């Protein structure tokens, strides 16, 4: 199954929806701190925390910790500066889909 990586997510509702997606698809959700919310946030609960016990969600202190946990899987960064379209990739089970903070996207240094 696929893995979803949110690098420093800011919007609790988006993360809640990703928790729900992970629960119903069997995907893993990985979150890298700092988080722009806490798990008690009402928006997060409303969007997906009631699915939390059905989803595999891991919170990492640093991006390096996430890389260590996800290695050796392929990582695809979803960003407006990408040189390849998501539709042109032949995905494989275990691939990691990486997304950045909602307000600014993935920093250039993280994309490398």
Backbone atoms as SQL, in Angstrom:
CREATE TABLE atoms (id INTEGER PRIMARY KEY, chain TEXT, resi INTEGER, resn TEXT, atom TEXT, x REAL, y REAL, z REAL);
INSERT INTO atoms VALUES
  (1, 'A', 1, 'UNK', 'N', 0.843, -1.180, 0.000),
  (2, 'A', 1, 'UNK', 'CA', 0.000, 0.000, 0.000),
  (3, 'A', 1, 'UNK', 'C', 0.887, 1.242, 0.000),
  (4, 'A', 2, 'UNK', 'N', 0.296, 2.348, -0.358),
  (5, 'A', 2, 'UNK', 'CA', 1.017, 3.621, -0.417),
  (6, 'A', 2, 'UNK', 'C', 1.191, 4.216, 0.973),
  (7, 'A', 3, 'UNK', 'N', 2.103, 5.183, 1.032),
  (8, 'A', 3, 'UNK', 'CA', 2.343, 5.923, 2.268),
  (9, 'A', 3, 'UNK', 'C', 2.221, 7.404, 1.953),
  (10, 'A', 4, 'UNK', 'N', 1.621, 8.146, 2.866),
  (11, 'A', 4, 'UNK', 'CA', 1.427, 9.583, 2.705),
  (12, 'A', 4, 'UNK', 'C', 2.271, 10.274, 3.762),
  (13, 'A', 5, 'UNK', 'N', 3.037, 11.270, 3.339),
  (14, 'A', 5, 'UNK', 'CA', 3.903, 12.018, 4.260),
  (15, 'A', 5, 'UNK', 'C', 3.527, 13.488, 4.201),
  (16, 'A', 6, 'UNK', 'N', 3.064, 14.019, 5.324),
  (17, 'A', 6, 'UNK', 'CA', 2.782, 15.453, 5.449),
  (18, 'A', 6, 'UNK', 'C', 3.936, 16.078, 6.218),
  (19, 'A', 7, 'UNK', 'N', 4.669, 16.955, 5.546),
  (20, 'A', 7, 'UNK', 'CA', 5.774, 17.672, 6.170),
  (21, 'A', 7, 'UNK', 'C', 5.226, 18.953, 6.794),
  (22, 'A', 8, 'UNK', 'N', 5.269, 19.048, 8.095),
  (23, 'A', 8, 'UNK', 'CA', 4.789, 20.171, 8.904),
  (24, 'A', 8, 'UNK', 'C', 3.399, 20.661, 8.490),
  (25, 'A', 9, 'UNK', 'N', 2.394, 19.796, 8.566),
  (26, 'A', 9, 'UNK', 'CA', 1.042, 20.199, 8.182),
  (27, 'A', 9, 'UNK', 'C', 0.502, 21.293, 9.099),
  (28, 'A', 10, 'UNK', 'N', -0.343, 22.147, 8.530),
  (29, 'A', 10, 'UNK', 'CA', -0.857, 23.298, 9.276),
  (30, 'A', 10, 'UNK', 'C', -2.354, 23.238, 9.545),
  (31, 'A', 11, 'UNK', 'N', -3.109, 22.627, 8.654),
  (32, 'A', 11, 'UNK', 'CA', -4.566, 22.690, 8.733),
  (33, 'A', 11, 'UNK', 'C', -5.118, 21.370, 9.278),
  (34, 'A', 12, 'UNK', 'N', -5.732, 21.423, 10.451),
  (35, 'A', 12, 'UNK', 'CA', -6.191, 20.179, 11.079),
  (36, 'A', 12, 'UNK', 'C', -7.206, 19.414, 10.235),
  (37, 'A', 13, 'UNK', 'N', -8.078, 20.109, 9.541),
  (38, 'A', 13, 'UNK', 'CA', -9.071, 19.421, 8.725),
  (39, 'A', 13, 'UNK', 'C', -8.452, 18.612, 7.608),
  (40, 'A', 14, 'UNK', 'N', -7.390, 19.130, 7.001),
  (41, 'A', 14, 'UNK', 'CA', -6.702, 18.386, 5.939),
  (42, 'A', 14, 'UNK', 'C', -6.075, 17.108, 6.491),
  (43, 'A', 15, 'UNK', 'N', -5.455, 17.226, 7.646),
  (44, 'A', 15, 'UNK', 'CA', -4.844, 16.042, 8.260),
  (45, 'A', 15, 'UNK', 'C', -5.922, 15.053, 8.685),
  (46, 'A', 16, 'UNK', 'N', -7.031, 15.554, 9.190),
  (47, 'A', 16, 'UNK', 'CA', -8.141, 14.679, 9.551),
  (48, 'A', 16, 'UNK', 'C', -8.667, 13.917, 8.342),
  (49, 'A', 17, 'UNK', 'N', -8.777, 14.606, 7.209),
  (50, 'A', 17, 'UNK', 'CA', -9.217, 13.931, 5.984),
  (51, 'A', 17, 'UNK', 'C', -8.205, 12.880, 5.552),
  (52, 'A', 18, 'UNK', 'N', -6.918, 13.160, 5.728),
  (53, 'A', 18, 'UNK', 'CA', -5.881, 12.183, 5.383),
  (54, 'A', 18, 'UNK', 'C', -5.944, 10.976, 6.311),
  (55, 'A', 19, 'UNK', 'N', -6.282, 11.195, 7.562),
  (56, 'A', 19, 'UNK', 'CA', -6.461, 10.074, 8.500),
  (57, 'A', 19, 'UNK', 'C', -7.606, 9.191, 8.010),
  (58, 'A', 20, 'UNK', 'N', -8.687, 9.814, 7.608),
  (59, 'A', 20, 'UNK', 'CA', -9.826, 9.051, 7.090),
  (60, 'A', 20, 'UNK', 'C', -9.431, 8.288, 5.830),
  (61, 'A', 21, 'UNK', 'N', -8.691, 8.940, 4.923),
  (62, 'A', 21, 'UNK', 'CA', -8.216, 8.288, 3.701),
  (63, 'A', 21, 'UNK', 'C', -7.343, 7.082, 4.039),
  (64, 'A', 22, 'UNK', 'N', -6.435, 7.257, 4.991),
  (65, 'A', 22, 'UNK', 'CA', -5.562, 6.151, 5.399),
  (66, 'A', 22, 'UNK', 'C', -6.385, 4.999, 5.982),
  (67, 'A', 23, 'UNK', 'N', -7.393, 5.327, 6.758),
  (68, 'A', 23, 'UNK', 'CA', -8.212, 4.287, 7.383),
  (69, 'A', 23, 'UNK', 'C', -8.971, 3.466, 6.355),
  (70, 'A', 24, 'UNK', 'N', -9.496, 4.115, 5.338),
  (71, 'A', 24, 'UNK', 'CA', -10.339, 3.367, 4.389),
  (72, 'A', 24, 'UNK', 'C', -9.547, 2.712, 3.269),
  (73, 'A', 25, 'UNK', 'N', -8.284, 3.150, 3.056),
  (74, 'A', 25, 'UNK', 'CA', -7.489, 2.566, 1.968),
  (75, 'A', 25, 'UNK', 'C', -6.395, 1.635, 2.460),
  (76, 'A', 26, 'UNK', 'N', -6.056, 1.710, 3.744),
  (77, 'A', 26, 'UNK', 'CA', -4.950, 0.916, 4.259),
  (78, 'A', 26, 'UNK', 'C', -3.600, 1.592, 4.084),
  (79, 'A', 27, 'UNK', 'N', -3.587, 2.829, 3.589),
  (80, 'A', 27, 'UNK', 'CA', -2.341, 3.588, 3.456),
  (81, 'A', 27, 'UNK', 'C', -1.840, 3.982, 4.847),
  (82, 'A', 28, 'UNK', 'N', -0.550, 4.258, 4.932),
  (83, 'A', 28, 'UNK', 'CA', 0.027, 4.789, 6.174),
  (84, 'A', 28, 'UNK', 'C', 0.114, 6.307, 6.043),
  (85, 'A', 29, 'UNK', 'N', -0.117, 7.011, 7.146),
  (86, 'A', 29, 'UNK', 'CA', 0.039, 8.463, 7.181),
  (87, 'A', 29, 'UNK', 'C', 1.185, 8.793, 8.122),
  (88, 'A', 30, 'UNK', 'N', 2.155, 9.546, 7.620),
  (89, 'A', 30, 'UNK', 'CA', 3.300, 9.991, 8.408),
  (90, 'A', 30, 'UNK', 'C', 3.265, 11.504, 8.488),
  (91, 'A', 31, 'UNK', 'N', 3.389, 12.043, 9.704),
  (92, 'A', 31, 'UNK', 'CA', 3.367, 13.477, 9.938),
  (93, 'A', 31, 'UNK', 'C', 4.710, 13.891, 10.525),
  (94, 'A', 32, 'UNK', 'N', 5.268, 14.991, 10.009),
  (95, 'A', 32, 'UNK', 'CA', 6.536, 15.503, 10.521),
  (96, 'A', 32, 'UNK', 'C', 6.272, 16.795, 11.290),
  (97, 'A', 33, 'UNK', 'N', 6.754, 16.846, 12.515),
  (98, 'A', 33, 'UNK', 'CA', 6.610, 18.034, 13.363),
  (99, 'A', 33, 'UNK', 'C', 7.466, 19.180, 12.839),
  (100, 'A', 34, 'UNK', 'N', 7.095, 20.408, 13.160),
  (101, 'A', 34, 'UNK', 'CA', 5.995, 20.786, 14.041),
  (102, 'A', 34, 'UNK', 'C', 4.655, 20.714, 13.318),
  (103, 'A', 35, 'UNK', 'N', 3.655, 20.316, 14.058),
  (104, 'A', 35, 'UNK', 'CA', 2.296, 20.282, 13.543),
  (105, 'A', 35, 'UNK', 'C', 1.623, 21.611, 13.881),
  (106, 'A', 36, 'UNK', 'N', 0.800, 22.092, 12.996),
  (107, 'A', 36, 'UNK', 'CA', 0.123, 23.362, 13.228),
  (108, 'A', 36, 'UNK', 'C', -1.145, 23.212, 14.051),
  (109, 'A', 37, 'UNK', 'N', -1.275, 22.139, 14.790),
  (110, 'A', 37, 'UNK', 'CA', -2.474, 21.831, 15.564),
  (111, 'A', 37, 'UNK', 'C', -2.108, 20.734, 16.552),
  (112, 'A', 38, 'UNK', 'N', -3.040, 20.412, 17.426),
  (113, 'A', 38, 'UNK', 'CA', -2.852, 19.238, 18.280),
  (114, 'A', 38, 'UNK', 'C', -3.989, 18.262, 17.997),
  (115, 'A', 39, 'UNK', 'N', -3.864, 17.065, 18.441),
  (116, 'A', 39, 'UNK', 'CA', -4.855, 16.041, 18.121),
  (117, 'A', 39, 'UNK', 'C', -6.164, 16.225, 18.873),
  (118, 'A', 40, 'UNK', 'N', -6.236, 17.229, 19.726),
  (119, 'A', 40, 'UNK', 'CA', -7.492, 17.543, 20.401),
  (120, 'A', 40, 'UNK', 'C', -8.313, 18.551, 19.613),
  (121, 'A', 41, 'UNK', 'N', -7.763, 19.083, 18.518),
  (122, 'A', 41, 'UNK', 'CA', -8.425, 20.112, 17.730),
  (123, 'A', 41, 'UNK', 'C', -9.775, 19.616, 17.213),
  (124, 'A', 42, 'UNK', 'N', -10.815, 20.433, 17.371),
  (125, 'A', 42, 'UNK', 'CA', -12.165, 20.039, 16.958),
  (126, 'A', 42, 'UNK', 'C', -12.254, 19.797, 15.461),
  (127, 'A', 43, 'UNK', 'N', -11.547, 20.577, 14.660),
  (128, 'A', 43, 'UNK', 'CA', -11.574, 20.391, 13.203),
  (129, 'A', 43, 'UNK', 'C', -10.970, 19.039, 12.813),
  (130, 'A', 44, 'UNK', 'N', -9.909, 18.669, 13.488),
  (131, 'A', 44, 'UNK', 'CA', -9.269, 17.378, 13.223),
  (132, 'A', 44, 'UNK', 'C', -10.201, 16.243, 13.610),
  (133, 'A', 45, 'UNK', 'N', -10.799, 16.350, 14.775),
  (134, 'A', 45, 'UNK', 'CA', -11.729, 15.307, 15.229),
  (135, 'A', 45, 'UNK', 'C', -12.889, 15.173, 14.260),
  (136, 'A', 46, 'UNK', 'N', -13.451, 16.299, 13.861),
  (137, 'A', 46, 'UNK', 'CA', -14.606, 16.284, 12.976),
  (138, 'A', 46, 'UNK', 'C', -14.250, 15.662, 11.621),
  (139, 'A', 47, 'UNK', 'N', -13.042, 15.940, 11.136),
  (140, 'A', 47, 'UNK', 'CA', -12.648, 15.478, 9.807),
  (141, 'A', 47, 'UNK', 'C', -12.177, 14.023, 9.787),
  (142, 'A', 48, 'UNK', 'N', -11.624, 13.528, 10.872),
  (143, 'A', 48, 'UNK', 'CA', -11.116, 12.169, 10.751),
  (144, 'A', 48, 'UNK', 'C', -10.612, 11.502, 11.994),
  (145, 'A', 49, 'UNK', 'N', -10.544, 12.203, 13.103),
  (146, 'A', 49, 'UNK', 'CA', -9.953, 11.571, 14.274),
  (147, 'A', 49, 'UNK', 'C', -10.785, 10.391, 14.768),
  (148, 'A', 50, 'UNK', 'N', -12.075, 10.391, 14.434),
  (149, 'A', 50, 'UNK', 'CA', -12.882, 9.237, 14.822),
  (150, 'A', 50, 'UNK', 'C', -12.465, 7.993, 14.042),
  (151, 'A', 51, 'UNK', 'N', -11.643, 8.155, 13.014),
  (152, 'A', 51, 'UNK', 'CA', -11.090, 7.033, 12.261),
  (153, 'A', 51, 'UNK', 'C', -9.671, 6.687, 12.730),
  (154, 'A', 52, 'UNK', 'N', -9.160, 7.454, 13.676),
  (155, 'A', 52, 'UNK', 'CA', -7.755, 7.337, 14.077),
  (156, 'A', 52, 'UNK', 'C', -7.392, 5.919, 14.492),
  (157, 'A', 53, 'UNK', 'N', -8.290, 5.240, 15.172),
  (158, 'A', 53, 'UNK', 'CA', -7.983, 3.877, 15.620),
  (159, 'A', 53, 'UNK', 'C', -7.976, 2.879, 14.466),
  (160, 'A', 54, 'UNK', 'N', -8.475, 3.264, 13.298),
  (161, 'A', 54, 'UNK', 'CA', -8.480, 2.390, 12.129),
  (162, 'A', 54, 'UNK', 'C', -7.336, 2.695, 11.170),
  (163, 'A', 55, 'UNK', 'N', -6.610, 3.771, 11.434),
  (164, 'A', 55, 'UNK', 'CA', -5.551, 4.221, 10.533),
  (165, 'A', 55, 'UNK', 'C', -4.180, 4.032, 11.170),
  (166, 'A', 56, 'UNK', 'N', -3.179, 3.854, 10.317),
  (167, 'A', 56, 'UNK', 'CA', -1.791, 3.813, 10.777),
  (168, 'A', 56, 'UNK', 'C', -1.244, 5.234, 10.627),
  (169, 'A', 57, 'UNK', 'N', -1.069, 5.917, 11.758),
  (170, 'A', 57, 'UNK', 'CA', -0.580, 7.295, 11.775),
  (171, 'A', 57, 'UNK', 'C', 0.662, 7.346, 12.650),
  (172, 'A', 58, 'UNK', 'N', 1.746, 7.864, 12.083),
  (173, 'A', 58, 'UNK', 'CA', 2.999, 7.999, 12.821),
  (174, 'A', 58, 'UNK', 'C', 3.430, 9.456, 12.789),
  (175, 'A', 59, 'UNK', 'N', 3.765, 9.993, 13.950),
  (176, 'A', 59, 'UNK', 'CA', 4.260, 11.368, 14.045),
  (177, 'A', 59, 'UNK', 'C', 5.759, 11.304, 14.268),
  (178, 'A', 60, 'UNK', 'N', 6.518, 11.988, 13.424),
  (179, 'A', 60, 'UNK', 'CA', 7.981, 12.006, 13.495),
  (180, 'A', 60, 'UNK', 'C', 8.449, 13.364, 14.017),
  (181, 'A', 61, 'UNK', 'N', 9.463, 13.335, 14.843),
  (182, 'A', 61, 'UNK', 'CA', 10.030, 14.577, 15.381),
  (183, 'A', 61, 'UNK', 'C', 10.715, 15.400, 14.301),
  (184, 'A', 62, 'UNK', 'N', 11.385, 14.722, 13.377),
  (185, 'A', 62, 'UNK', 'CA', 12.136, 15.414, 12.327),
  (186, 'A', 62, 'UNK', 'C', 11.916, 14.701, 10.994),
  (187, 'A', 63, 'UNK', 'N', 12.259, 15.391, 9.917),
  (188, 'A', 63, 'UNK', 'CA', 12.173, 14.774, 8.599),
  (189, 'A', 63, 'UNK', 'C', 13.164, 13.620, 8.489),
  (190, 'A', 64, 'UNK', 'N', 14.317, 13.749, 9.115),
  (191, 'A', 64, 'UNK', 'CA', 15.309, 12.667, 9.097),
  (192, 'A', 64, 'UNK', 'C', 14.743, 11.408, 9.749),
  (193, 'A', 65, 'UNK', 'N', 13.984, 11.577, 10.823),
  (194, 'A', 65, 'UNK', 'CA', 13.335, 10.429, 11.470),
  (195, 'A', 65, 'UNK', 'C', 12.345, 9.764, 10.513),
  (196, 'A', 66, 'UNK', 'N', 11.619, 10.582, 9.770),
  (197, 'A', 66, 'UNK', 'CA', 10.662, 10.034, 8.803),
  (198, 'A', 66, 'UNK', 'C', 11.388, 9.266, 7.713),
  (199, 'A', 67, 'UNK', 'N', 12.490, 9.830, 7.192),
  (200, 'A', 67, 'UNK', 'CA', 13.260, 9.132, 6.149),
  (201, 'A', 67, 'UNK', 'C', 13.733, 7.782, 6.650),
  (202, 'A', 68, 'UNK', 'N', 14.196, 7.759, 7.878),
  (203, 'A', 68, 'UNK', 'CA', 14.693, 6.503, 8.454),
  (204, 'A', 68, 'UNK', 'C', 13.573, 5.458, 8.528),
  (205, 'A', 69, 'UNK', 'N', 12.394, 5.891, 8.926),
  (206, 'A', 69, 'UNK', 'CA', 11.269, 4.968, 9.055),
  (207, 'A', 69, 'UNK', 'C', 10.735, 4.511, 7.691),
  (208, 'A', 70, 'UNK', 'N', 10.864, 5.358, 6.684),
  (209, 'A', 70, 'UNK', 'CA', 10.284, 5.059, 5.374),
  (210, 'A', 70, 'UNK', 'C', 11.256, 4.398, 4.403),
  (211, 'A', 71, 'UNK', 'N', 12.531, 4.442, 4.697),
  (212, 'A', 71, 'UNK', 'CA', 13.540, 3.876, 3.790),
  (213, 'A', 71, 'UNK', 'C', 13.285, 2.393, 3.603),
  (214, 'A', 72, 'UNK', 'N', 13.491, 1.865, 2.454),
  (215, 'A', 72, 'UNK', 'CA', 14.104, 2.429, 1.252),
  (216, 'A', 72, 'UNK', 'C', 13.078, 2.812, 0.186),
  (217, 'A', 73, 'UNK', 'N', 11.868, 3.131, 0.563),
  (218, 'A', 73, 'UNK', 'CA', 10.802, 3.388, -0.405),
  (219, 'A', 73, 'UNK', 'C', 11.084, 4.605, -1.286),
  (220, 'A', 74, 'UNK', 'N', 10.439, 4.634, -2.451),
  (221, 'A', 74, 'UNK', 'CA', 10.546, 5.777, -3.352),
  (222, 'A', 74, 'UNK', 'C', 9.659, 6.892, -2.814),
  (223, 'A', 75, 'UNK', 'N', 10.132, 8.133, -2.935),
  (224, 'A', 75, 'UNK', 'CA', 9.387, 9.288, -2.442),
  (225, 'A', 75, 'UNK', 'C', 9.080, 10.209, -3.614),
  (226, 'A', 76, 'UNK', 'N', 7.813, 10.602, -3.716),
  (227, 'A', 76, 'UNK', 'CA', 7.384, 11.547, -4.731),
  (228, 'A', 76, 'UNK', 'C', 6.871, 12.799, -4.039),
  (229, 'A', 77, 'UNK', 'N', 7.543, 13.918, -4.298),
  (230, 'A', 77, 'UNK', 'CA', 7.151, 15.193, -3.707),
  (231, 'A', 77, 'UNK', 'C', 6.115, 15.851, -4.616),
  (232, 'A', 78, 'UNK', 'N', 4.966, 16.153, -4.051),
  (233, 'A', 78, 'UNK', 'CA', 3.920, 16.832, -4.800),
  (234, 'A', 78, 'UNK', 'C', 4.050, 18.329, -4.546),
  (235, 'A', 79, 'UNK', 'N', 4.397, 19.065, -5.611),
  (236, 'A', 79, 'UNK', 'CA', 4.680, 20.482, -5.485),
  (237, 'A', 79, 'UNK', 'C', 4.393, 21.191, -6.799),
  (238, 'A', 80, 'UNK', 'N', 4.135, 22.476, -6.724),
  (239, 'A', 80, 'UNK', 'CA', 3.858, 23.248, -7.939),
  (240, 'A', 80, 'UNK', 'C', 5.105, 23.439, -8.796),
  (241, 'A', 81, 'UNK', 'N', 6.272, 23.153, -8.244),
  (242, 'A', 81, 'UNK', 'CA', 7.519, 23.332, -9.005),
  (243, 'A', 81, 'UNK', 'C', 8.031, 22.031, -9.606),
  (244, 'A', 82, 'UNK', 'N', 7.232, 20.982, -9.564),
  (245, 'A', 82, 'UNK', 'CA', 7.661, 19.671, -10.070),
  (246, 'A', 82, 'UNK', 'C', 7.945, 19.725, -11.568),
  (247, 'A', 83, 'UNK', 'N', 8.903, 18.926, -11.995),
  (248, 'A', 83, 'UNK', 'CA', 9.247, 18.862, -13.417),
  (249, 'A', 83, 'UNK', 'C', 8.525, 17.700, -14.110),
  (250, 'A', 84, 'UNK', 'N', 7.865, 16.848, -13.340),
  (251, 'A', 84, 'UNK', 'CA', 7.153, 15.692, -13.888),
  (252, 'A', 84, 'UNK', 'C', 5.724, 15.693, -13.361),
  (253, 'A', 85, 'UNK', 'N', 4.800, 15.314, -14.195),
  (254, 'A', 85, 'UNK', 'CA', 3.400, 15.236, -13.793),
  (255, 'A', 85, 'UNK', 'C', 3.155, 13.959, -12.985),
  (256, 'A', 86, 'UNK', 'N', 2.312, 14.069, -11.989),
  (257, 'A', 86, 'UNK', 'CA', 1.949, 12.891, -11.194),
  (258, 'A', 86, 'UNK', 'C', 1.332, 11.799, -12.071),
  (259, 'A', 87, 'UNK', 'N', 0.737, 12.176, -13.187),
  (260, 'A', 87, 'UNK', 'CA', 0.074, 11.215, -14.076),
  (261, 'A', 87, 'UNK', 'C', 1.062, 10.413, -14.915),
  (262, 'A', 88, 'UNK', 'N', 2.329, 10.834, -14.968),
  (263, 'A', 88, 'UNK', 'CA', 3.338, 10.166, -15.787),
  (264, 'A', 88, 'UNK', 'C', 4.166, 9.138, -15.019),
  (265, 'A', 89, 'UNK', 'N', 3.800, 8.870, -13.786),
  (266, 'A', 89, 'UNK', 'CA', 4.581, 7.971, -12.935),
  (267, 'A', 89, 'UNK', 'C', 3.905, 6.610, -12.853),
  (268, 'A', 90, 'UNK', 'N', 4.714, 5.564, -12.933),
  (269, 'A', 90, 'UNK', 'CA', 4.188, 4.221, -12.689),
  (270, 'A', 90, 'UNK', 'C', 4.405, 3.905, -11.212),
  (271, 'A', 91, 'UNK', 'N', 3.365, 4.082, -10.440),
  (272, 'A', 91, 'UNK', 'CA', 3.456, 3.905, -9.000),
  (273, 'A', 91, 'UNK', 'C', 3.549, 2.425, -8.635),
  (274, 'A', 92, 'UNK', 'N', 4.205, 2.191, -7.485),
  (275, 'A', 92, 'UNK', 'CA', 4.352, 0.836, -6.952),
  (276, 'A', 92, 'UNK', 'C', 3.908, 0.832, -5.488),
  (277, 'A', 93, 'UNK', 'N', 3.455, -0.319, -5.002),
  (278, 'A', 93, 'UNK', 'CA', 3.124, -0.401, -3.580),
  (279, 'A', 93, 'UNK', 'C', 4.329, 0.028, -2.736),
  (280, 'A', 94, 'UNK', 'N', 4.069, 0.780, -1.690),
  (281, 'A', 94, 'UNK', 'CA', 5.133, 1.260, -0.814),
  (282, 'A', 94, 'UNK', 'C', 5.600, 2.661, -1.144),
  (283, 'A', 95, 'UNK', 'N', 5.253, 3.180, -2.331),
  (284, 'A', 95, 'UNK', 'CA', 5.659, 4.533, -2.691),
  (285, 'A', 95, 'UNK', 'C', 5.138, 5.531, -1.661),
  (286, 'A', 96, 'UNK', 'N', 5.925, 6.592, -1.467),
  (287, 'A', 96, 'UNK', 'CA', 5.589, 7.634, -0.499),
  (288, 'A', 96, 'UNK', 'C', 5.193, 8.896, -1.262),
  (289, 'A', 97, 'UNK', 'N', 4.024, 9.447, -0.920),
  (290, 'A', 97, 'UNK', 'CA', 3.543, 10.696, -1.500),
  (291, 'A', 97, 'UNK', 'C', 3.757, 11.790, -0.464),
  (292, 'A', 98, 'UNK', 'N', 4.623, 12.739, -0.778),
  (293, 'A', 98, 'UNK', 'CA', 5.012, 13.776, 0.185),
  (294, 'A', 98, 'UNK', 'C', 4.384, 15.112, -0.167),
  (295, 'A', 99, 'UNK', 'N', 3.796, 15.749, 0.850),
  (296, 'A', 99, 'UNK', 'CA', 3.159, 17.053, 0.700),
  (297, 'A', 99, 'UNK', 'C', 3.715, 17.997, 1.753),
  (298, 'A', 100, 'UNK', 'N', 3.827, 19.263, 1.395),
  (299, 'A', 100, 'UNK', 'CA', 4.360, 20.269, 2.316),
  (300, 'A', 100, 'UNK', 'C', 3.267, 21.026, 3.039),
  (301, 'A', 101, 'UNK', 'N', 3.689, 22.017, 3.832),
  (302, 'A', 101, 'UNK', 'CA', 2.715, 22.837, 4.556),
  (303, 'A', 101, 'UNK', 'C', 1.775, 23.532, 3.566),
  (304, 'A', 102, 'UNK', 'N', 0.519, 23.607, 3.936),
  (305, 'A', 102, 'UNK', 'CA', -0.496, 24.129, 3.032),
  (306, 'A', 102, 'UNK', 'C', -0.220, 25.567, 2.592),
  (307, 'A', 103, 'UNK', 'N', 0.326, 26.393, 3.465),
  (308, 'A', 103, 'UNK', 'CA', 0.488, 27.816, 3.131),
  (309, 'A', 103, 'UNK', 'C', 1.660, 28.097, 2.202),
  (310, 'A', 104, 'UNK', 'N', 2.693, 27.240, 2.222),
  (311, 'A', 104, 'UNK', 'CA', 3.900, 27.543, 1.428),
  (312, 'A', 104, 'UNK', 'C', 4.395, 26.377, 0.586),
  (313, 'A', 105, 'UNK', 'N', 3.878, 25.193, 0.782),
  (314, 'A', 105, 'UNK', 'CA', 4.352, 24.037, 0.047),
  (315, 'A', 105, 'UNK', 'C', 5.698, 23.558, 0.566),
  (316, 'A', 106, 'UNK', 'N', 6.289, 22.629, -0.173),
  (317, 'A', 106, 'UNK', 'CA', 7.570, 22.052, 0.242),
  (318, 'A', 106, 'UNK', 'C', 8.722, 23.025, -0.015),
  (319, 'A', 107, 'UNK', 'N', 9.522, 23.300, 0.999),
  (320, 'A', 107, 'UNK', 'CA', 10.696, 24.145, 0.788),
  (321, 'A', 107, 'UNK', 'C', 11.656, 23.481, -0.199),
  (322, 'A', 108, 'UNK', 'N', 12.394, 24.296, -0.933),
  (323, 'A', 108, 'UNK', 'CA', 13.328, 23.779, -1.957),
  (324, 'A', 108, 'UNK', 'C', 14.320, 22.785, -1.364),
  (325, 'A', 109, 'UNK', 'N', 14.814, 23.052, -0.161),
  (326, 'A', 109, 'UNK', 'CA', 15.818, 22.153, 0.430),
  (327, 'A', 109, 'UNK', 'C', 15.241, 20.783, 0.781),
  (328, 'A', 110, 'UNK', 'N', 13.944, 20.705, 0.984),
  (329, 'A', 110, 'UNK', 'CA', 13.302, 19.421, 1.293),
  (330, 'A', 110, 'UNK', 'C', 13.076, 18.626, 0.008),
  (331, 'A', 111, 'UNK', 'N', 12.914, 19.313, -1.106),
  (332, 'A', 111, 'UNK', 'CA', 12.643, 18.651, -2.375),
  (333, 'A', 111, 'UNK', 'C', 13.868, 17.950, -2.934),
  (334, 'A', 112, 'UNK', 'N', 15.045, 18.214, -2.426),
  (335, 'A', 112, 'UNK', 'CA', 16.278, 17.662, -2.979),
  (336, 'A', 112, 'UNK', 'C', 16.599, 16.304, -2.451);
